Amino acid sequence: MKITISTEFIKLDQLLKHAAVASTGGEAKAMIQEGMVLLNGEVVTQRGKKIYPGDRLTIAEKEIEVVTS
């Protein structure tokens, strides 16, 4: 799945909500803290981690690629 952003970056928790992987901020926070999110193949546990175009995320076997508009 490709997610398009129109800004320089998006924070990880916002991206999870934008991609409809998490329905709430609390759900996104729990997923991140439990180590369920991989950023470019590495586990990330920072909610506010900046995600840039070209980054790839894996969450619950879903692949997300961040692209710019």
N, C-alpha and C positions, 0 to 999 in steps of 0.2 A: 504494500500500500504506500502511496506517496502522499505526503502532507505538504501543502504549499504554505509558506509564510511570506509576508510582505515586509518583514522587519529584518534587522541584522541577525537577531537570534530570538529564541523563545525559551522560556524556562521549562525545565523538564515536567514539573507538575501541570503547568498550563498545556503543554503539548499532549499529555495523556488525556486531559479533558477534551481538547480540541479534536483529537483523533478518535474520540468516543471509546477509548480503552477503559477509562475510568469515568463514572458518572458524576462523582463529586470530588472536591479537593481532598477530603478525608480519605476517600478510597485511593486516590492517586498517592497520597502520603504513605498509606499502609503498604501499597505495592512496592514503592521505592525503598522504604525502610526494611522490608522483608527480603530485599535483594532480588526481586523478580524482574528487574529492568537491566538489560545489557545495552551499553552505549559503545558502539564500534567494537563489540566483542568483550567488553569489560563490565563487570558489575558496578553499578553506580548507586550510591545511597544518599546523594545530595538532592533534595527537592528542588533547590534553586539553580541547579547546574544549567549552564547556558548551552543550548543546543543550536548548532549552526547548520545552514544548508550544506548538504553532503554527508551529514552525520546519519548513521543507521542505528536504529533501536530494535531490540527484540524483546517482546513482552508476551508471555504466555503463548509462545510459538507463533506470534504475529510479527511480521517484519514491517518496519516503518522506515521509509527514507524521507528525509527532510529536504525539500527543494525550495527554491525561491521563485517568486512570480515575475 
